[in-house]
Amino acid sequence: MKNHKLKVIALLLCTALIITQTACGEKQMEPVSDTGFYLNTSCTISIYDKSTDEAKDLISKSFALCEEYEGILSKTIEGSDIYKINHAKGEPVEVQEETLEVIKKSIDYGALSEGKFDITVGKLSGLWNFTGENPRVPAAADIDTAKATIDYRQINIEDNKVSLDNPETELDLGGIAKGYIADKVSEYLVGQGVESAIVNLGGNIVAIGEKTSGDAWNIGIEKPYSDRSDIVGSVKVKNKTVVTSGIYERYFEQDGINYHHILDVKTGYPAQTDVEAVSIVGDFGKSADCDALTTICLILGVEKGMALVESLDGIEASFVDTNGEVHYTSGMEFIPVE
């Protein structure tokens, strides 16, 4: 099985992937950095403006936050809020405030996308099992059964309790949880006085502040199917979030056909799209929003996705289509590879 994890490469200085001098000739400080495996992906946090001991402590506490939020929002961890909802057979479940926040935002994006983004996709995504060792195309009858459980409008919230109209429905926050957690981790670091750092939770990047040299961060966007060896371009950002998603993140091949993990809830199968990857740039604190929008734009395709992003304040995007061409919105400061 081919299982390519999408990595958005943080180009921390002018030369891709190599620490060198900034354009203005000033040296960027060496970061204190560490990597852990959370949220079913590799997570890296790099802090530039703190002493080694303080940065290590902050990174350790940040990873503890990742683990804590994963324990609340995961579909598969027994005892999580989402696990409890999915096994309550429609009965109300008391959940934590963070869970309510993510679910409410997910419902908003369900409405914005006319159901293309739908966190009640859990039973269908479980059938496809893209994170398993041997995913296969599910039986058509099973797909039809799972499709019947999908409708974000059947989520009920009353005070701090969540219930589902259909007792067979399952929630899956995979399209938004990493972004939400990236926001929370970044907010924690800023609250601790960090002014120059990169938080990268499996492609959900938050660029905190700016480089210690005063320059903008240069975030490179990987060329689809390049296995992190090439980029299509980069964006310069200060205190922004950059989220990239692509049909090559998780996929498998069966009978000569590639099946990717971005599912069309109307058909029950991977979305037919002319987009291989989309990168969304938003303000600090908007990683969850950018996370949801990447999925929506992948399903919509280049033309409709561009139109949606152009209609949203404070959001920009670049698209790599299936011909390898790059398209970007009017306010996107995209720097193509020469």
C-alpha positions in Angstrom: 0.0 0.0 0.0 1.2 3.5 -0.8 0.4 5.8 2.0 2.0 9.2 1.5 1.6 11.7 4.3 1.4 15.2 3.1 4.1 17.4 4.4 4.1 21.2 3.9 7.8 22.1 4.2 8.6 25.1 6.3 11.3 26.9 4.4 12.7 28.7 7.4 15.2 30.8 5.4 15.9 31.8 1.8 17.3 28.5 0.6 14.8 25.7 0.7 15.3 23.4 3.7 18.8 24.8 4.5 19.5 27.2 7.3 21.4 30.1 5.8 21.4 33.9 5.8 18.3 35.9 5.3 17.8 38.2 2.3 18.8 41.2 4.3 22.0 39.6 5.4 21.1 39.0 9.0 21.3 35.6 10.5 18.2 33.7 11.7 18.7 32.2 15.2 18.9 28.5 15.4 15.7 27.0 16.7 15.1 24.6 19.6 13.0 22.0 17.8 11.4 18.6 18.6 9.2 16.1 16.8 6.5 13.8 18.2 3.8 11.5 16.8 0.4 12.7 17.6 -3.0 13.0 15.8 -1.9 10.1 13.7 0.9 12.2 12.1 4.3 13.7 12.7 4.2 17.0 14.6 7.2 19.4 14.9 7.5 22.5 17.0 10.4 24.9 16.6 10.9 27.9 18.9 13.5 30.6 18.0 13.3 33.2 20.7 13.6 31.3 24.0 16.5 29.8 25.8 17.1 26.1 25.2 15.7 24.9 28.5 12.7 27.2 28.4 11.9 26.2 24.7 12.3 22.5 25.5 9.8 22.9 28.4 7.3 24.8 26.3 7.6 22.2 23.5 7.0 19.4 25.9 4.0 21.1 27.3 2.7 21.8 23.8 3.0 18.1 22.9 1.1 17.3 26.2 -1.7 19.6 24.9 -1.7 17.7 21.6 -2.2 14.5 23.5 -4.9 16.0 25.7 -6.9 17.3 22.8 -6.5 14.1 20.9 -7.9 12.3 23.9 -11.0 14.5 23.6 -11.6 14.8 19.9 -10.4 11.4 18.5 -12.9 9.1 17.0 -11.0 6.0 17.9 -9.7 6.6 21.4 -12.1 5.0 23.8 -13.5 7.5 26.3 -13.0 10.5 24.1 -16.0 12.8 23.7 -16.4 11.8 20.1 -16.1 8.1 20.9 -18.9 8.6 23.5 -21.2 10.4 21.1 -20.6 7.7 18.4 -21.5 4.9 20.9 -24.4 6.6 22.6 -27.0 5.4 20.1 -28.5 8.8 19.8 -28.7 9.6 23.5 -27.3 13.0 24.6 -23.7 13.0 25.7 -22.2 15.7 28.0 -19.0 16.9 26.4 -16.2 19.4 27.1 -16.3 23.0 25.9 -13.6 22.4 23.3 -15.6 19.6 21.7 -18.6 21.9 21.4 -16.5 24.5 19.8 -15.2 22.2 17.1 -18.6 20.7 16.4 -20.2 24.1 16.1 -17.6 25.3 13.7 -17.9 22.1 11.8 -21.7 22.6 11.5 -21.0 26.1 10.2 -18.7 24.8 7.5 -21.2 22.1 6.7 -23.7 24.8 5.9 -21.2 26.9 4.0 -20.3 24.0 1.8 -23.8 22.8 1.3 -22.9 19.5 3.0 -19.7 18.8 1.2 -17.9 19.2 4.5 -19.7 16.9 6.9 -18.4 15.5 10.2 -21.1 12.9 10.3 -19.0 11.0 7.7 -17.6 8.7 10.4 -19.3 5.5 9.3 -18.3 6.0 5.7 -14.7 7.0 6.5 -14.4 4.0 8.7 -15.5 1.7 5.9 -12.7 3.0 3.6 -10.1 2.7 6.4 -7.4 4.7 4.7 -5.2 4.6 7.8 -5.4 0.8 8.0 -2.8 -1.6 6.9 -4.7 -3.0 3.9 -7.5 -0.6 2.8 -9.9 -1.9 0.1 -12.8 -0.5 -1.8 -15.9 -1.3 0.3 -18.9 -3.1 -1.0 -21.4 -0.9 -2.7 -24.2 -2.0 -0.4 -22.1 -1.0 2.7 -21.4 2.4 1.1 -25.1 3.0 0.5 -25.8 2.0 4.2 -23.1 4.4 5.5 -24.3 7.3 3.2 -27.7 7.1 4.8 -26.2 8.1 8.2 -24.6 11.3 6.9 -26.2 14.6 7.5 -24.6 17.3 9.7 -28.1 18.8 10.3 -29.0 15.8 12.5 -26.4 17.0 15.1 -28.2 18.4 18.1 -26.6 20.6 20.7 -28.3 21.6 24.0 -26.2 23.4 26.6 -23.1 21.2 26.8 -24.8 18.0 25.5 -24.6 16.6 22.0 -26.9 14.0 20.4 -27.5 12.5 17.0 -30.9 12.0 15.4 -29.8 8.8 13.7 -28.4 6.4 16.3 -26.2 4.8 13.6 -24.4 8.1 12.7 -20.8 8.5 13.7 -18.8 11.8 13.9 -15.3 12.1 12.4 -13.4 15.3 13.1 -10.4 14.4 10.9 -11.0 17.3 8.6 -10.8 20.0 11.2 -9.3 18.7 14.5 -5.6 19.1 13.6 -6.3 22.7 12.7 -8.2 23.3 15.9 -5.4 21.8 18.0 -2.7 23.8 16.1 -4.6 26.9 17.0 -4.8 25.9 20.7 -1.1 25.0 20.8 -0.1 28.2 19.1 -2.3 30.3 21.5 -0.6 28.6 24.4 2.9 29.4 23.1 2.0 33.0 22.5 0.5 33.2 26.0 3.9 32.1 27.3 5.6 34.9 25.6 6.8 33.1 22.4 7.1 35.6 19.5 9.0 33.6 16.9 8.1 29.9 16.3 6.7 27.4 13.8 4.1 24.9 14.8 3.6 22.1 12.2 1.0 19.5 13.0 1.2 17.2 10.0 0.9 20.0 7.4 -1.2 22.4 9.5 1.4 25.1 9.9 1.2 28.1 12.2 3.9 30.7 11.8 4.0 32.6 15.1 5.2 36.2 14.7 8.2 36.5 12.4 11.8 35.4 12.1 14.2 36.8 14.7 15.8 38.7 11.9 12.5 40.5 11.4 11.8 38.9 8.0 8.7 37.0 7.1 8.6 33.2 7.2 8.9 31.5 3.9 6.6 28.5 3.8 7.2 26.1 0.9 4.4 24.1 -0.6 5.2 20.6 -1.7 4.8 19.4 -5.3 2.1 16.6 -5.3 3.5 13.1 -5.4 7.1 14.3 -5.1 7.6 12.7 -1.7 8.8 16.0 -0.2 11.6 16.3 -2.8 10.2 19.3 -4.7 8.0 22.3 -4.1 5.7 24.2 -6.5 6.4 27.5 -4.7 6.2 29.3 -1.4 4.4 32.0 0.5 5.8 34.6 2.8 3.9 35.1 6.0 4.0 36.7 9.4 1.7 35.5 12.2 -0.4 33.4 9.8 -1.5 29.9 9.4 -0.9 27.8 6.3 -2.8 24.5 5.7 -2.3 22.2 2.8 -4.3 19.1 1.8 -4.0 16.9 -1.2 -5.4 13.8 -2.7 -1.9 12.2 -2.3 -1.9 12.4 1.5 -3.5 9.0 1.9 -4.5 6.8 -1.0 -4.3 3.2 -2.2 -4.3 1.5 -5.5 -6.7 -1.3 -6.4 -7.1 -2.8 -9.9 -5.0 0.0 -11.4 -7.1 2.8 -9.9 -6.0 5.2 -7.2 -8.5 5.9 -4.4 -7.7 9.0 -2.3 -9.1 9.9 1.2 -11.2 13.0 0.3 -14.6 11.5 0.2 -17.7 12.8 -1.6 -20.5 12.2 0.9 -23.1 12.2 -2.0 -21.5 9.3 -3.8 -19.7 7.6 -1.0 -16.5 7.4 -3.1 -13.4 9.6 -3.4 -14.3 13.0 -4.8 -13.8 13.5 -8.5 -11.8 16.7 -8.7 -9.4 18.6 -10.9 -7.3 19.5 -7.8 -4.3 17.6 -6.5 -3.5 19.9 -3.7 -4.8 23.1 -2.1 -3.1 25.5 0.3 -5.1 27.9 2.4 -3.6 30.9 4.1 -5.4 32.6 7.0 -4.8 34.8 10.0 -3.4 33.5 13.2 -6.0 31.5 15.1 -7.7 30.4 11.9 -6.0 27.0 11.4 -9.3 25.1 12.0 -11.0 27.3 9.4 -8.2 26.7 6.9 -8.3 23.0 7.7 -12.0 22.7 6.8 -11.6 24.9 3.7 -8.9 22.7 2.2 -11.3 19.8 2.1 -14.1 21.9 0.8 -11.9 23.4 -2.0 -10.5 20.0 -3.0 -14.1 18.7 -3.5 -15.3 21.9 -5.3 -12.4 22.0 -7.8 -10.3 24.9 -9.0 -13.0 27.2 -10.4 -15.6 26.9 -7.7 -12.9 26.7 -4.9 -11.3 29.9 -6.1 -14.6 31.6 -6.2 -15.4 30.5 -2.6 -12.1 31.7 -1.2 -12.4 35.0 -3.1 -15.7 35.6 -1.3 -14.2 35.1 2.2 -12.4 37.8 4.1 -8.9 37.2 5.3 -8.5 33.9 3.4 -6.3 33.2 0.4 -5.5 30.0 -1.5 -3.3 28.3 -4.1 -4.4 25.2 -6.1 -2.3 22.7 -7.9 -4.5 21.1 -10.6 -4.2 17.6 -12.1 -2.1 19.0 -14.9 0.4 20.4 -12.5 -0.6 24.0 -13.0 -0.8 26.4 -10.1 -3.7 28.8 -9.6 -4.0 31.3 -6.8 -6.4 33.9 -5.5 -5.9 37.6 -6.1 -4.5 38.3 -2.6 -2.2 35.3 -2.4 1.5 36.3 -2.3 2.5 33.1 -4.0 6.2 32.8 -5.2 6.4 30.2 -7.9 9.6 28.1 -8.3 11.6 29.5 -11.2 
